[in-house]
Amino acid sequence: MTPDADTAFLPAGLRRWLAGQLPDVAAITDASWPRKESRVWRLETKPPTGTAYLKVSPSQPSYGRETRAYRQAATALGPGHARRRSSGR
């Protein structure tokens, strides 16, 4: 992460994981829905990556649903047309 990225509101474990996944994050914005269990951040990175999102699933079943949905969407979009997905499981 770049020194000017505001990571103060990310839990320490997420900061460490993120630094290993996207070391070029320049800005972080809370993008959570207005409900308690929503934990989503918008990450602005240096080109060529651009915008990425960091999300913590609220439960194992939710994680499973989202993972299956991503795989189906990626298949339908075709090779090279889906966003890269990283899992911190």
mmCIF file as gemmi writes it, N, C-alpha and C atoms, coordinates in Angstrom:
data_model
loop_
_atom_site.group_PDB
_atom_site.id
_atom_site.type_symbol
_atom_site.label_atom_id
_atom_site.label_alt_id
_atom_site.label_comp_id
_atom_site.label_asym_id
_atom_site.label_entity_id
_atom_site.label_seq_id
_atom_site.pdbx_PDB_ins_code
_atom_site.Cartn_x
_atom_site.Cartn_y
_atom_site.Cartn_z
_atom_site.occupancy
_atom_site.B_iso_or_equiv
_atom_site.pdbx_formal_charge
_atom_site.auth_seq_id
_atom_site.auth_asym_id
_atom_site.pdbx_PDB_model_num
ATOM 1 N N . MET Axp A 1 ? 0.831 -1.174 0 1 0 ? 1 A 1
ATOM 2 C CA . MET Axp A 1 ? 0 0 0 1 0 ? 1 A 1
ATOM 3 C C . MET Axp A 1 ? 0.876 1.238 0 1 0 ? 1 A 1
ATOM 4 N N . THR Axp A 2 ? 0.409 2.255 -0.659 1 0 ? 2 A 1
ATOM 5 C CA . THR Axp A 2 ? 1.164 3.494 -0.668 1 0 ? 2 A 1
ATOM 6 C C . THR Axp A 2 ? 1.008 4.193 0.679 1 0 ? 2 A 1
ATOM 7 N N . PRO Axp A 3 ? 1.97 4.997 1.065 1 0 ? 3 A 1
ATOM 8 C CA . PRO Axp A 3 ? 1.916 5.648 2.381 1 0 ? 3 A 1
ATOM 9 C C . PRO Axp A 3 ? 0.696 6.545 2.593 1 0 ? 3 A 1
ATOM 10 N N . ASP Axp A 4 ? 0.114 7.085 1.519 1 0 ? 4 A 1
ATOM 11 C CA . ASP Axp A 4 ? -1.022 7.99 1.691 1 0 ? 4 A 1
ATOM 12 C C . ASP Axp A 4 ? -2.37 7.286 1.729 1 0 ? 4 A 1
ATOM 13 N N . ALA Axp A 5 ? -2.414 5.966 1.583 1 0 ? 5 A 1
ATOM 14 C CA . ALA Axp A 5 ? -3.679 5.224 1.68 1 0 ? 5 A 1
ATOM 15 C C . ALA Axp A 5 ? -4.146 5.24 3.132 1 0 ? 5 A 1
ATOM 16 N N . ASP Axp A 6 ? -5.389 5.634 3.357 1 0 ? 6 A 1
ATOM 17 C CA . ASP Axp A 6 ? -5.929 5.697 4.719 1 0 ? 6 A 1
ATOM 18 C C . ASP Axp A 6 ? -6.454 4.324 5.108 1 0 ? 6 A 1
ATOM 19 N N . THR Axp A 7 ? -5.677 3.587 5.869 1 0 ? 7 A 1
ATOM 20 C CA . THR Axp A 7 ? -6.066 2.237 6.271 1 0 ? 7 A 1
ATOM 21 C C . THR Axp A 7 ? -6.493 2.182 7.721 1 0 ? 7 A 1
ATOM 22 N N . ALA Axp A 8 ? -6.655 3.319 8.363 1 0 ? 8 A 1
ATOM 23 C CA . ALA Axp A 8 ? -6.939 3.366 9.799 1 0 ? 8 A 1
ATOM 24 C C . ALA Axp A 8 ? -8.206 2.612 10.181 1 0 ? 8 A 1
ATOM 25 N N . PHE Axp A 9 ? -9.212 2.587 9.306 1 0 ? 9 A 1
ATOM 26 C CA . PHE Axp A 9 ? -10.47 1.947 9.676 1 0 ? 9 A 1
ATOM 27 C C . PHE Axp A 9 ? -10.543 0.483 9.251 1 0 ? 9 A 1
ATOM 28 N N . LEU Axp A 10 ? -9.482 -0.051 8.671 1 0 ? 10 A 1
ATOM 29 C CA . LEU Axp A 10 ? -9.447 -1.479 8.34 1 0 ? 10 A 1
ATOM 30 C C . LEU Axp A 10 ? -8.862 -2.254 9.511 1 0 ? 10 A 1
ATOM 31 N N . PRO Axp A 11 ? -9.455 -3.401 9.868 1 0 ? 11 A 1
ATOM 32 C CA . PRO Axp A 11 ? -8.852 -4.239 10.912 1 0 ? 11 A 1
ATOM 33 C C . PRO Axp A 11 ? -7.422 -4.64 10.52 1 0 ? 11 A 1
ATOM 34 N N . ALA Axp A 12 ? -6.565 -4.817 11.489 1 0 ? 12 A 1
ATOM 35 C CA . ALA Axp A 12 ? -5.144 -5.104 11.242 1 0 ? 12 A 1
ATOM 36 C C . ALA Axp A 12 ? -4.933 -6.313 10.335 1 0 ? 12 A 1
ATOM 37 N N . GLY Axp A 13 ? -5.699 -7.376 10.539 1 0 ? 13 A 1
ATOM 38 C CA . GLY Axp A 13 ? -5.554 -8.569 9.704 1 0 ? 13 A 1
ATOM 39 C C . GLY Axp A 13 ? -5.873 -8.29 8.248 1 0 ? 13 A 1
ATOM 40 N N . LEU Axp A 14 ? -6.896 -7.483 8.003 1 0 ? 14 A 1
ATOM 41 C CA . LEU Axp A 14 ? -7.242 -7.109 6.625 1 0 ? 14 A 1
ATOM 42 C C . LEU Axp A 14 ? -6.178 -6.227 6.005 1 0 ? 14 A 1
ATOM 43 N N . ARG Axp A 15 ? -5.601 -5.325 6.79 1 0 ? 15 A 1
ATOM 44 C CA . ARG Axp A 15 ? -4.515 -4.471 6.274 1 0 ? 15 A 1
ATOM 45 C C . ARG Axp A 15 ? -3.335 -5.317 5.817 1 0 ? 15 A 1
ATOM 46 N N . ARG Axp A 16 ? -2.965 -6.314 6.615 1 0 ? 16 A 1
ATOM 47 C CA . ARG Axp A 16 ? -1.841 -7.186 6.251 1 0 ? 16 A 1
ATOM 48 C C . ARG Axp A 16 ? -2.161 -7.986 4.999 1 0 ? 16 A 1
ATOM 49 N N . TRP Axp A 17 ? -3.37 -8.571 4.95 1 0 ? 17 A 1
ATOM 50 C CA . TRP Axp A 17 ? -3.764 -9.363 3.784 1 0 ? 17 A 1
ATOM 51 C C . TRP Axp A 17 ? -3.79 -8.488 2.534 1 0 ? 17 A 1
ATOM 52 N N . LEU Axp A 18 ? -4.368 -7.304 2.639 1 0 ? 18 A 1
ATOM 53 C CA . LEU Axp A 18 ? -4.477 -6.399 1.504 1 0 ? 18 A 1
ATOM 54 C C . LEU Axp A 18 ? -3.109 -5.979 0.984 1 0 ? 18 A 1
ATOM 55 N N . ALA Axp A 19 ? -2.171 -5.718 1.876 1 0 ? 19 A 1
ATOM 56 C CA . ALA Axp A 19 ? -0.823 -5.315 1.458 1 0 ? 19 A 1
ATOM 57 C C . ALA Axp A 19 ? -0.166 -6.392 0.602 1 0 ? 19 A 1
ATOM 58 N N . GLY Axp A 20 ? -0.475 -7.656 0.87 1 0 ? 20 A 1
ATOM 59 C CA . GLY Axp A 20 ? 0.076 -8.745 0.071 1 0 ? 20 A 1
ATOM 60 C C . GLY Axp A 20 ? -0.65 -8.963 -1.246 1 0 ? 20 A 1
ATOM 61 N N . GLN Axp A 21 ? -1.901 -8.549 -1.325 1 0 ? 21 A 1
ATOM 62 C CA . GLN Axp A 21 ? -2.709 -8.752 -2.53 1 0 ? 21 A 1
ATOM 63 C C . GLN Axp A 21 ? -2.61 -7.575 -3.497 1 0 ? 21 A 1
ATOM 64 N N . LEU Axp A 22 ? -2.746 -6.369 -2.977 1 0 ? 22 A 1
ATOM 65 C CA . LEU Axp A 22 ? -2.718 -5.143 -3.787 1 0 ? 22 A 1
ATOM 66 C C . LEU Axp A 22 ? -1.79 -4.131 -3.122 1 0 ? 22 A 1
ATOM 67 N N . PRO Axp A 23 ? -0.511 -4.21 -3.381 1 0 ? 23 A 1
ATOM 68 C CA . PRO Axp A 23 ? 0.424 -3.319 -2.696 1 0 ? 23 A 1
ATOM 69 C C . PRO Axp A 23 ? 0.353 -1.867 -3.169 1 0 ? 23 A 1
ATOM 70 N N . ASP Axp A 24 ? -0.364 -1.599 -4.251 1 0 ? 24 A 1
ATOM 71 C CA . ASP Axp A 24 ? -0.39 -0.249 -4.809 1 0 ? 24 A 1
ATOM 72 C C . ASP Axp A 24 ? -1.671 0.528 -4.51 1 0 ? 24 A 1
ATOM 73 N N . VAL Axp A 25 ? -2.344 0.22 -3.4 1 0 ? 25 A 1
ATOM 74 C CA . VAL Axp A 25 ? -3.572 0.923 -3.026 1 0 ? 25 A 1
ATOM 75 C C . VAL Axp A 25 ? -3.225 2.35 -2.61 1 0 ? 25 A 1
ATOM 76 N N . ALA Axp A 26 ? -3.897 3.317 -3.234 1 0 ? 26 A 1
ATOM 77 C CA . ALA Axp A 26 ? -3.638 4.722 -2.947 1 0 ? 26 A 1
ATOM 78 C C . ALA Axp A 26 ? -4.73 5.348 -2.08 1 0 ? 26 A 1
ATOM 79 N N . ALA Axp A 27 ? -5.975 4.842 -2.183 1 0 ? 27 A 1
ATOM 80 C CA . ALA Axp A 27 ? -7.081 5.403 -1.404 1 0 ? 27 A 1
ATOM 81 C C . ALA Axp A 27 ? -8.079 4.311 -1.071 1 0 ? 27 A 1
ATOM 82 N N . ILE Axp A 28 ? -8.668 4.409 0.119 1 0 ? 28 A 1
ATOM 83 C CA . ILE Axp A 28 ? -9.656 3.432 0.579 1 0 ? 28 A 1
ATOM 84 C C . ILE Axp A 28 ? -10.878 4.191 1.071 1 0 ? 28 A 1
ATOM 85 N N . THR Axp A 29 ? -12.059 3.755 0.601 1 0 ? 29 A 1
ATOM 86 C CA . THR Axp A 29 ? -13.316 4.381 1.002 1 0 ? 29 A 1
ATOM 87 C C . THR Axp A 29 ? -14.276 3.307 1.493 1 0 ? 29 A 1
ATOM 88 N N . ASP Axp A 30 ? -14.959 3.549 2.591 1 0 ? 30 A 1
ATOM 89 C CA . ASP Axp A 30 ? -15.971 2.614 3.079 1 0 ? 30 A 1
ATOM 90 C C . ASP Axp A 30 ? -17.123 2.591 2.083 1 0 ? 30 A 1
ATOM 91 N N . ALA Axp A 31 ? -17.463 1.414 1.57 1 0 ? 31 A 1
ATOM 92 C CA . ALA Axp A 31 ? -18.548 1.266 0.599 1 0 ? 31 A 1
ATOM 93 C C . ALA Axp A 31 ? -19.614 0.301 1.114 1 0 ? 31 A 1
ATOM 94 N N . SER Axp A 32 ? -19.675 0.128 2.427 1 0 ? 32 A 1
ATOM 95 C CA . SER Axp A 32 ? -20.624 -0.802 3.044 1 0 ? 32 A 1
ATOM 96 C C . SER Axp A 32 ? -22.06 -0.316 2.871 1 0 ? 32 A 1
ATOM 97 N N . TRP Axp A 33 ? -22.973 -1.278 2.838 1 0 ? 33 A 1
ATOM 98 C CA . TRP Axp A 33 ? -24.396 -0.946 2.869 1 0 ? 33 A 1
ATOM 99 C C . TRP Axp A 33 ? -24.738 -0.471 4.276 1 0 ? 33 A 1
ATOM 100 N N . PRO Axp A 34 ? -25.82 0.282 4.453 1 0 ? 34 A 1
ATOM 101 C CA . PRO Axp A 34 ? -26.166 0.784 5.793 1 0 ? 34 A 1
ATOM 102 C C . PRO Axp A 34 ? -26.819 -0.276 6.675 1 0 ? 34 A 1
ATOM 103 N N . ARG Axp A 35 ? -26.085 -1.344 6.917 1 0 ? 35 A 1
ATOM 104 C CA . ARG Axp A 35 ? -26.547 -2.374 7.856 1 0 ? 35 A 1
ATOM 105 C C . ARG Axp A 35 ? -25.317 -2.929 8.573 1 0 ? 35 A 1
ATOM 106 N N . LYS Axp A 36 ? -25.537 -3.434 9.757 1 0 ? 36 A 1
ATOM 107 C CA . LYS Axp A 36 ? -24.451 -3.824 10.658 1 0 ? 36 A 1
ATOM 108 C C . LYS Axp A 36 ? -23.471 -4.831 10.05 1 0 ? 36 A 1
ATOM 109 N N . GLU Axp A 37 ? -23.968 -5.836 9.347 1 0 ? 37 A 1
ATOM 110 C CA . GLU Axp A 37 ? -23.091 -6.917 8.887 1 0 ? 37 A 1
ATOM 111 C C . GLU Axp A 37 ? -22.378 -6.63 7.562 1 0 ? 37 A 1
ATOM 112 N N . SER Axp A 38 ? -22.632 -5.489 6.95 1 0 ? 38 A 1
ATOM 113 C CA . SER Axp A 38 ? -21.999 -5.136 5.683 1 0 ? 38 A 1
ATOM 114 C C . SER Axp A 38 ? -20.605 -4.564 5.919 1 0 ? 38 A 1
ATOM 115 N N . ARG Axp A 39 ? -19.599 -5.198 5.291 1 0 ? 39 A 1
ATOM 116 C CA . ARG Axp A 39 ? -18.21 -4.745 5.413 1 0 ? 39 A 1
ATOM 117 C C . ARG Axp A 39 ? -17.571 -4.763 4.032 1 0 ? 39 A 1
ATOM 118 N N . VAL Axp A 40 ? -17.617 -3.604 3.349 1 0 ? 40 A 1
ATOM 119 C CA . VAL Axp A 40 ? -17.101 -3.475 1.986 1 0 ? 40 A 1
ATOM 120 C C . VAL Axp A 40 ? -16.297 -2.173 1.887 1 0 ? 40 A 1
ATOM 121 N N . TRP Axp A 41 ? -15.154 -2.227 1.198 1 0 ? 41 A 1
ATOM 122 C CA . TRP Axp A 41 ? -14.328 -1.05 0.979 1 0 ? 41 A 1
ATOM 123 C C . TRP Axp A 41 ? -13.977 -0.938 -0.501 1 0 ? 41 A 1
ATOM 124 N N . ARG Axp A 42 ? -14.024 0.282 -1.023 1 0 ? 42 A 1
ATOM 125 C CA . ARG Axp A 42 ? -13.61 0.569 -2.399 1 0 ? 42 A 1
ATOM 126 C C . ARG Axp A 42 ? -12.144 0.963 -2.342 1 0 ? 42 A 1
ATOM 127 N N . LEU Axp A 43 ? -11.339 0.333 -3.178 1 0 ? 43 A 1
ATOM 128 C CA . LEU Axp A 43 ? -9.9 0.561 -3.198 1 0 ? 43 A 1
ATOM 129 C C . LEU Axp A 43 ? -9.512 1.192 -4.532 1 0 ? 43 A 1
ATOM 130 N N . GLU Axp A 44 ? -8.852 2.312 -4.467 1 0 ? 44 A 1
ATOM 131 C CA . GLU Axp A 44 ? -8.329 2.948 -5.68 1 0 ? 44 A 1
ATOM 132 C C . GLU Axp A 44 ? -6.844 2.619 -5.739 1 0 ? 44 A 1
ATOM 133 N N . THR Axp A 45 ? -6.446 2.037 -6.86 1 0 ? 45 A 1
ATOM 134 C CA . THR Axp A 45 ? -5.056 1.639 -7.028 1 0 ? 45 A 1
ATOM 135 C C . THR Axp A 45 ? -4.444 2.37 -8.212 1 0 ? 45 A 1
ATOM 136 N N . LYS Axp A 46 ? -3.151 2.259 -8.301 1 0 ? 46 A 1
ATOM 137 C CA . LYS Axp A 46 ? -2.453 2.837 -9.442 1 0 ? 46 A 1
ATOM 138 C C . LYS Axp A 46 ? -2.773 2.006 -10.682 1 0 ? 46 A 1
ATOM 139 N N . PRO Axp A 47 ? -2.731 2.613 -11.874 1 0 ? 47 A 1
ATOM 140 C CA . PRO Axp A 47 ? -2.959 1.851 -13.11 1 0 ? 47 A 1
ATOM 141 C C . PRO Axp A 47 ? -1.944 0.718 -13.207 1 0 ? 47 A 1
ATOM 142 N N . PRO Axp A 48 ? -2.256 -0.405 -13.79 1 0 ? 48 A 1
ATOM 143 C CA . PRO Axp A 48 ? -3.437 -0.642 -14.611 1 0 ? 48 A 1
ATOM 144 C C . PRO Axp A 48 ? -4.636 -1.213 -13.848 1 0 ? 48 A 1
ATOM 145 N N . THR Axp A 49 ? -4.502 -1.483 -12.554 1 0 ? 49 A 1
ATOM 146 C CA . THR Axp A 49 ? -5.587 -2.117 -11.81 1 0 ? 49 A 1
ATOM 147 C C . THR Axp A 49 ? -6.816 -1.222 -11.719 1 0 ? 49 A 1
ATOM 148 N N . GLY Axp A 50 ? -6.665 0.008 -11.293 1 0 ? 50 A 1
ATOM 149 C CA . GLY Axp A 50 ? -7.804 0.922 -11.177 1 0 ? 50 A 1
ATOM 150 C C . GLY Axp A 50 ? -8.562 0.731 -9.888 1 0 ? 50 A 1
ATOM 151 N N . THR Axp A 51 ? -9.841 0.375 -9.98 1 0 ? 51 A 1
ATOM 152 C CA . THR Axp A 51 ? -10.697 0.215 -8.813 1 0 ? 51 A 1
ATOM 153 C C . THR Axp A 51 ? -10.855 -1.256 -8.452 1 0 ? 51 A 1
ATOM 154 N N . ALA Axp A 52 ? -10.796 -1.532 -7.168 1 0 ? 52 A 1
ATOM 155 C CA . ALA Axp A 52 ? -11.024 -2.884 -6.663 1 0 ? 52 A 1
ATOM 156 C C . ALA Axp A 52 ? -11.895 -2.761 -5.419 1 0 ? 52 A 1
ATOM 157 N N . TYR Axp A 53 ? -12.484 -3.864 -5.007 1 0 ? 53 A 1
ATOM 158 C CA . TYR Axp A 53 ? -13.315 -3.876 -3.796 1 0 ? 53 A 1
ATOM 159 C C . TYR Axp A 53 ? -12.829 -4.959 -2.855 1 0 ? 53 A 1
ATOM 160 N N . LEU Axp A 54 ? -12.861 -4.656 -1.578 1 0 ? 54 A 1
ATOM 161 C CA . LEU Axp A 54 ? -12.523 -5.598 -0.513 1 0 ? 54 A 1
ATOM 162 C C . LEU Axp A 54 ? -13.801 -5.847 0.262 1 0 ? 54 A 1
ATOM 163 N N . LYS Axp A 55 ? -14.184 -7.1 0.365 1 0 ? 55 A 1
ATOM 164 C CA . LYS Axp A 55 ? -15.432 -7.431 1.052 1 0 ? 55 A 1
ATOM 165 C C . LYS Axp A 55 ? -15.194 -8.574 2.026 1 0 ? 55 A 1
ATOM 166 N N . VAL Axp A 56 ? -15.79 -8.446 3.201 1 0 ? 56 A 1
ATOM 167 C CA . VAL Axp A 56 ? -15.77 -9.512 4.195 1 0 ? 56 A 1
ATOM 168 C C . VAL Axp A 56 ? -17.187 -10.066 4.262 1 0 ? 56 A 1
ATOM 169 N N . SER Axp A 57 ? -17.351 -11.328 3.894 1 0 ? 57 A 1
ATOM 170 C CA . SER Axp A 57 ? -18.669 -11.956 3.943 1 0 ? 57 A 1
ATOM 171 C C . SER Axp A 57 ? -19.102 -12.126 5.389 1 0 ? 57 A 1
ATOM 172 N N . PRO Axp A 58 ? -20.378 -11.888 5.678 1 0 ? 58 A 1
ATOM 173 C CA . PRO Axp A 58 ? -20.848 -11.963 7.064 1 0 ? 58 A 1
ATOM 174 C C . PRO Axp A 58 ? -20.954 -13.385 7.613 1 0 ? 58 A 1
ATOM 175 N N . SER Axp A 59 ? -20.959 -14.396 6.717 1 0 ? 59 A 1
ATOM 176 C CA . SER Axp A 59 ? -21.099 -15.777 7.188 1 0 ? 59 A 1
ATOM 177 C C . SER Axp A 59 ? -20.568 -16.742 6.127 1 0 ? 59 A 1
ATOM 178 N N . GLN Axp A 60 ? -20.325 -17.975 6.54 1 0 ? 60 A 1
ATOM 179 C CA . GLN Axp A 60 ? -19.888 -19.006 5.594 1 0 ? 60 A 1
ATOM 180 C C . GLN Axp A 60 ? -20.92 -19.237 4.485 1 0 ? 60 A 1
ATOM 181 N N . PRO Axp A 61 ? -22.232 -19.353 4.81 1 0 ? 61 A 1
ATOM 182 C CA . PRO Axp A 61 ? -23.22 -19.539 3.734 1 0 ? 61 A 1
ATOM 183 C C . PRO Axp A 61 ? -23.219 -18.372 2.736 1 0 ? 61 A 1
ATOM 184 N N . SER Axp A 62 ? -23.079 -17.155 3.237 1 0 ? 62 A 1
ATOM 185 C CA . SER Axp A 62 ? -23.022 -15.986 2.361 1 0 ? 62 A 1
ATOM 186 C C . SER Axp A 62 ? -21.793 -16.047 1.462 1 0 ? 62 A 1
ATOM 187 N N . TYR Axp A 63 ? -20.656 -16.407 2.026 1 0 ? 63 A 1
ATOM 188 C CA . TYR Axp A 63 ? -19.424 -16.553 1.248 1 0 ? 63 A 1
ATOM 189 C C . TYR Axp A 63 ? -19.607 -17.601 0.152 1 0 ? 63 A 1
ATOM 190 N N . GLY Axp A 64 ? -20.213 -18.722 0.5 1 0 ? 64 A 1
ATOM 191 C CA . GLY Axp A 64 ? -20.455 -19.785 -0.481 1 0 ? 64 A 1
ATOM 192 C C . GLY Axp A 64 ? -21.351 -19.321 -1.615 1 0 ? 64 A 1
ATOM 193 N N . ARG Axp A 65 ? -22.434 -18.62 -1.294 1 0 ? 65 A 1
ATOM 194 C CA . ARG Axp A 65 ? -23.347 -18.1 -2.333 1 0 ? 65 A 1
ATOM 195 C C . ARG Axp A 65 ? -22.621 -17.132 -3.258 1 0 ? 65 A 1
ATOM 196 N N . GLU Axp A 66 ? -21.868 -16.22 -2.688 1 0 ? 66 A 1
ATOM 197 C CA . GLU Axp A 66 ? -21.168 -15.227 -3.503 1 0 ? 66 A 1
ATOM 198 C C . GLU Axp A 66 ? -20.084 -15.86 -4.366 1 0 ? 66 A 1
ATOM 199 N N . THR Axp A 67 ? -19.402 -16.855 -3.832 1 0 ? 67 A 1
ATOM 200 C CA . THR Axp A 67 ? -18.373 -17.547 -4.601 1 0 ? 67 A 1
ATOM 201 C C . THR Axp A 67 ? -18.99 -18.28 -5.787 1 0 ? 67 A 1
ATOM 202 N N . ARG Axp A 68 ? -20.107 -18.981 -5.561 1 0 ? 68 A 1
ATOM 203 C CA . ARG Axp A 68 ? -20.783 -19.675 -6.666 1 0 ? 68 A 1
ATOM 204 C C . ARG Axp A 68 ? -21.291 -18.682 -7.71 1 0 ? 68 A 1
ATOM 205 N N . ALA Axp A 69 ? -21.856 -17.572 -7.254 1 0 ? 69 A 1
ATOM 206 C CA . ALA Axp A 69 ? -22.363 -16.561 -8.182 1 0 ? 69 A 1
ATOM 207 C C . ALA Axp A 69 ? -21.225 -15.979 -9.019 1 0 ? 69 A 1
ATOM 208 N N . TYR Axp A 70 ? -20.084 -15.726 -8.404 1 0 ? 70 A 1
ATOM 209 C CA . TYR Axp A 70 ? -18.938 -15.198 -9.14 1 0 ? 70 A 1
ATOM 210 C C . TYR Axp A 70 ? -18.484 -16.192 -10.205 1 0 ? 70 A 1
ATOM 211 N N . ARG Axp A 71 ? -18.387 -17.45 -9.836 1 0 ? 71 A 1
ATOM 212 C CA . ARG Axp A 71 ? -17.943 -18.466 -10.809 1 0 ? 71 A 1
ATOM 213 C C . ARG Axp A 71 ? -18.899 -18.543 -11.991 1 0 ? 71 A 1
ATOM 214 N N . GLN Axp A 72 ? -20.2 -18.491 -11.726 1 0 ? 72 A 1
ATOM 215 C CA . GLN Axp A 72 ? -21.177 -18.535 -12.819 1 0 ? 72 A 1
ATOM 216 C C . GLN Axp A 72 ? -21.052 -17.297 -13.705 1 0 ? 72 A 1
ATOM 217 N N . ALA Axp A 73 ? -20.901 -16.133 -13.097 1 0 ? 73 A 1
ATOM 218 C CA . ALA Axp A 73 ? -20.768 -14.9 -13.881 1 0 ? 73 A 1
ATOM 219 C C . ALA Axp A 73 ? -19.483 -14.912 -14.699 1 0 ? 73 A 1
ATOM 220 N N . ALA Axp A 74 ? -18.388 -15.347 -14.1 1 0 ? 74 A 1
ATOM 221 C CA . ALA Axp A 74 ? -17.108 -15.39 -14.809 1 0 ? 74 A 1
ATOM 222 C C . ALA Axp A 74 ? -17.184 -16.332 -16.007 1 0 ? 74 A 1
ATOM 223 N N . THR Axp A 75 ? -17.847 -17.454 -15.838 1 0 ? 75 A 1
ATOM 224 C CA . THR Axp A 75 ? -18.015 -18.399 -16.941 1 0 ? 75 A 1
ATOM 225 C C . THR Axp A 75 ? -18.84 -17.771 -18.058 1 0 ? 75 A 1
ATOM 226 N N . ALA Axp A 76 ? -19.936 -17.108 -17.688 1 0 ? 76 A 1
ATOM 227 C CA . ALA Axp A 76 ? -20.806 -16.482 -18.692 1 0 ? 76 A 1
ATOM 228 C C . ALA Axp A 76 ? -20.094 -15.338 -19.417 1 0 ? 76 A 1
ATOM 229 N N . LEU Axp A 77 ? -19.246 -14.598 -18.733 1 0 ? 77 A 1
ATOM 230 C CA . LEU Axp A 77 ? -18.539 -13.48 -19.35 1 0 ? 77 A 1
ATOM 231 C C . LEU Axp A 77 ? -17.419 -13.942 -20.277 1 0 ? 77 A 1
ATOM 232 N N . GLY Axp A 78 ? -16.855 -15.086 -19.995 1 0 ? 78 A 1
ATOM 233 C CA . GLY Axp A 78 ? -15.785 -15.624 -20.834 1 0 ? 78 A 1
ATOM 234 C C . GLY Axp A 78 ? -14.406 -15.23 -20.337 1 0 ? 78 A 1
ATOM 235 N N . PRO Axp A 79 ? -13.379 -15.948 -20.826 1 0 ? 79 A 1
ATOM 236 C CA . PRO Axp A 79 ? -12.003 -15.713 -20.384 1 0 ? 79 A 1
ATOM 237 C C . PRO Axp A 79 ? -11.56 -14.256 -20.592 1 0 ? 79 A 1
ATOM 238 N N . GLY Axp A 80 ? -10.969 -13.699 -19.536 1 0 ? 80 A 1
ATOM 239 C CA . GLY Axp A 80 ? -10.438 -12.35 -19.619 1 0 ? 80 A 1
ATOM 240 C C . GLY Axp A 80 ? -11.448 -11.226 -19.424 1 0 ? 80 A 1
ATOM 241 N N . HIS Axp A 81 ? -12.733 -11.555 -19.21 1 0 ? 81 A 1
ATOM 242 C CA . HIS Axp A 81 ? -13.755 -10.515 -19.082 1 0 ? 81 A 1
ATOM 243 C C . HIS Axp A 81 ? -14.31 -10.355 -17.666 1 0 ? 81 A 1
ATOM 244 N N . ALA Axp A 82 ? -13.934 -11.227 -16.763 1 0 ? 82 A 1
ATOM 245 C CA . ALA Axp A 82 ? -14.392 -11.12 -15.367 1 0 ? 82 A 1
ATOM 246 C C . ALA Axp A 82 ? -13.283 -10.489 -14.534 1 0 ? 82 A 1
ATOM 247 N N . ARG Axp A 83 ? -13.664 -9.807 -13.487 1 0 ? 83 A 1
ATOM 248 C CA . ARG Axp A 83 ? -12.687 -9.232 -12.562 1 0 ? 83 A 1
ATOM 249 C C . ARG Axp A 83 ? -11.938 -10.345 -11.849 1 0 ? 83 A 1
ATOM 250 N N . ARG Axp A 84 ? -10.706 -10.051 -11.469 1 0 ? 84 A 1
ATOM 251 C CA . ARG Axp A 84 ? -9.905 -11.008 -10.711 1 0 ? 84 A 1
ATOM 252 C C . ARG Axp A 84 ? -10.484 -11.109 -9.307 1 0 ? 84 A 1
ATOM 253 N N . ARG Axp A 85 ? -10.508 -12.298 -8.776 1 0 ? 85 A 1
ATOM 254 C CA . ARG Axp A 85 ? -11.038 -12.534 -7.438 1 0 ? 85 A 1
ATOM 255 C C . ARG Axp A 85 ? -9.937 -13.155 -6.589 1 0 ? 85 A 1
ATOM 256 N N . SER Axp A 86 ? -9.734 -12.619 -5.397 1 0 ? 86 A 1
ATOM 257 C CA . SER Axp A 86 ? -8.772 -13.179 -4.453 1 0 ? 86 A 1
ATOM 258 C C . SER Axp A 86 ? -9.524 -13.558 -3.195 1 0 ? 86 A 1
ATOM 259 N N . SER Axp A 87 ? -9.158 -14.688 -2.633 1 0 ? 87 A 1
ATOM 260 C CA . SER Axp A 87 ? -9.828 -15.141 -1.427 1 0 ? 87 A 1
ATOM 261 C C . SER Axp A 87 ? -8.827 -15.214 -0.298 1 0 ? 87 A 1
ATOM 262 N N . GLY Axp A 88 ? -9.231 -14.698 0.849 1 0 ? 88 A 1
ATOM 263 C CA . GLY Axp A 88 ? -8.362 -14.744 2.022 1 0 ? 88 A 1
ATOM 264 C C . GLY Axp A 88 ? -8.724 -15.863 2.966 1 0 ? 88 A 1
ATOM 265 N N . ARG Axp A 89 ? -9.499 -16.813 2.51 1 0 ? 89 A 1
ATOM 266 C CA . ARG Axp A 89 ? -9.937 -17.909 3.367 1 0 ? 89 A 1
ATOM 267 C C . ARG Axp A 89 ? -8.799 -18.607 4.021 1 0 ? 89 A 1
